């Protein structure tokens, strides 16, 4: 009896590989966005710190 179902012709392996690729790509995007947010927060914090230091130096 021929097995012509979805599971019979190797589609499971192909779909599993595609799922891993999609998951890896998604995690890469999330990691990149998280890194961008961390860098933006660090830049804003540094700008505030430098502004406060400048204001304290000028107020002298």
Secondary structure, DSSP 8 states (H G I E B T S, - for coil): ----STTTTTHHHHHHHHHHHHHHHHHHHHHHHHHHHHHHHHHHHHHHHHHHHHHHHHT-
